[in-house]
């Protein structure tokens, strides 16, 4: 079975409930056109991750069927429930219709102390709670310039997935490579740079028995309509984790259209 292409929008700390719902409605209404021939299938999957407070406002415009706009969360607790002030666990999120969690985003790692051990705990908690996972990994500019980018990414993967059950379906854990130096900076890894890192990740997964050939690997880092096609054409890139462009319905749907054209 071919790996599905994912186009995921990370809305970060943006949009109150009403504009979040309006954006989700615009995306849901435009999705069939943007997906084209793939609207009724599983080859192309599209989702968004609003803030916690906007999840229930966005929920009516999402679903889990082929062609639906899917609902994700930007983060998740490392435990299901208990005396953990401010945390939101998988059971709570599932009750809102959330099917997957983004974990380990570079902004969580850099600003909120999501170290490797915490990321691993969140992955295990989410999976145990029935949630799917989009695990983010990536290197800083200093690490890339020092030639350590591959070892940094492999270290993050090893920490987060070291105890992953090999029998777990590949679709339960999708990976997103996001070079930190290309997030919100306007800079983008070249298609060759992104594809090369994806090949390193896929090779490591295969070495660990973690279904590298079957697992979707996304790219995140200043993805825009004008560079989406070239990134996909580079090979080994199975979609995008989109930041700023996902807050504009037209731009986000154009990226979906580029993915549909690539599949065609």
DAZIHU-V447483 format. One record per backbone hydrogen bond with DSSP energy under -0.5 kcal/mol. CO is the residue of the C=O (numbers start at 1). NH is the residue of the N-H. E is the energy in kcal/mol with one decimal. If there is no record, write none. Layout:
CO_NH_E / CO_NH_E
This chain:
5_45_-3.1 / 6_240_-2.0 / 7_47_-2.1 / 8_10_-0.6 / 8_242_-3.7 / 9_11_-0.8 / 9_49_-2.8 / 12_14_-1.8 / 16_20_-2.3 / 17_21_-2.5 / 18_22_-2.2 / 19_23_-2.3 / 20_24_-2.4 / 21_25_-2.4 / 22_26_-2.2 / 23_27_-2.4 / 24_28_-2.8 / 25_29_-2.4 / 26_30_-1.5 / 27_31_-1.1 / 28_32_-0.5 / 30_34_-2.1 / 31_35_-2.8 / 32_36_-1.4 / 35_38_-2.0 / 36_39_-1.8 / 38_41_-1.4 / 41_67_-0.6 / 43_5_-3.2 / 45_7_-2.5 / 46_70_-2.5 / 47_9_-2.5 / 48_72_-2.8 / 49_11_-1.9 / 50_74_-0.6 / 51_54_-1.0 / 51_55_-0.6 / 52_55_-1.2 / 54_58_-2.1 / 55_59_-2.1 / 56_60_-0.5 / 58_61_-2.2 / 59_62_-2.1 / 65_68_-2.2 / 68_46_-0.6 / 68_70_-0.5 / 69_63_-2.4 / 70_48_-2.4 / 70_72_-0.5 / 71_99_-2.0 / 71_100_-0.7 / 72_50_-0.5 / 73_102_-2.9 / 82_84_-2.1 / 84_87_-2.1 / 88_77_-2.2 / 89_93_-1.9 / 90_94_-2.8 / 91_95_-1.6 / 92_96_-0.7 / 93_96_-0.9 / 93_98_-2.1 / 94_97_-1.8 / 99_132_-2.4 / 100_73_-1.9 / 101_134_-2.7 / 103_136_-2.7 / 105_108_-0.8 / 105_109_-2.3 / 106_110_-2.8 / 107_111_-2.3 / 108_112_-1.5 / 108_114_-1.7 / 113_115_-2.1 / 115_119_-2.6 / 116_120_-2.4 / 117_121_-2.0 / 118_122_-2.4 / 119_123_-2.4 / 120_124_-2.3 / 121_125_-2.4 / 122_126_-2.7 / 123_127_-2.4 / 124_128_-2.5 / 125_129_-1.8 / 126_131_-2.8 / 127_130_-1.6 / 132_101_-2.2 / 133_135_-0.6 / 133_174_-2.9 / 134_103_-2.7 / 135_176_-2.9 / 137_178_-3.1 / 139_180_-1.9 / 139_181_-0.8 / 140_144_-2.0 / 141_145_-3.0 / 142_146_-1.6 / 143_148_-2.6 / 143_149_-0.6 / 144_147_-1.7 / 148_152_-2.5 / 149_153_-2.0 / 150_154_-2.4 / 151_155_-2.2 / 152_156_-2.0 / 153_157_-2.4 / 154_158_-2.8 / 155_159_-2.2 / 156_160_-2.0 / 157_161_-2.8 / 158_162_-1.3 / 161_164_-2.0 / 165_168_-2.0 / 169_172_-2.0 / 170_173_-1.2 / 172_133_-2.9 / 174_135_-2.7 / 175_218_-3.6 / 176_137_-2.3 / 176_178_-0.6 / 177_220_-2.6 / 179_182_-2.4 / 180_183_-1.5 / 182_184_-0.6 / 190_194_-2.7 / 191_195_-2.6 / 192_196_-2.3 / 193_197_-1.9 / 194_198_-2.1 / 195_199_-2.0 / 196_200_-1.8 / 197_201_-2.5 / 198_202_-2.7 / 199_203_-2.3 / 200_204_-2.2 / 201_205_-2.4 / 202_206_-2.2 / 203_207_-2.2 / 204_208_-1.6 / 205_210_-3.2 / 206_209_-1.3 / 211_214_-0.9 / 211_215_-1.1 / 216_175_-2.0 / 216_218_-0.5 / 217_238_-3.2 / 218_177_-3.0 / 219_241_-1.9 / 224_227_-1.1 / 224_228_-1.4 / 225_229_-0.6 / 227_231_-1.9 / 228_232_-2.3 / 229_233_-2.3 / 230_234_-0.9 / 231_234_-0.7 / 232_235_-1.2 / 236_238_-0.6 / 238_6_-2.2 / 239_219_-2.3 / 240_8_-2.9 / 240_242_-0.6 / 242_10_-3.3 / 243_246_-1.8 / 244_247_-1.7 / 245_248_-1.1 / 247_249_-0.5 / 248_252_-2.8 / 249_253_-2.6 / 250_254_-1.8 / 251_255_-1.7 / 252_256_-2.0 / 253_257_-2.5 / 254_258_-2.1 / 255_259_-1.9 / 256_260_-2.3 / 257_261_-2.5 / 258_262_-2.1 / 259_263_-2.2 / 260_264_-2.0
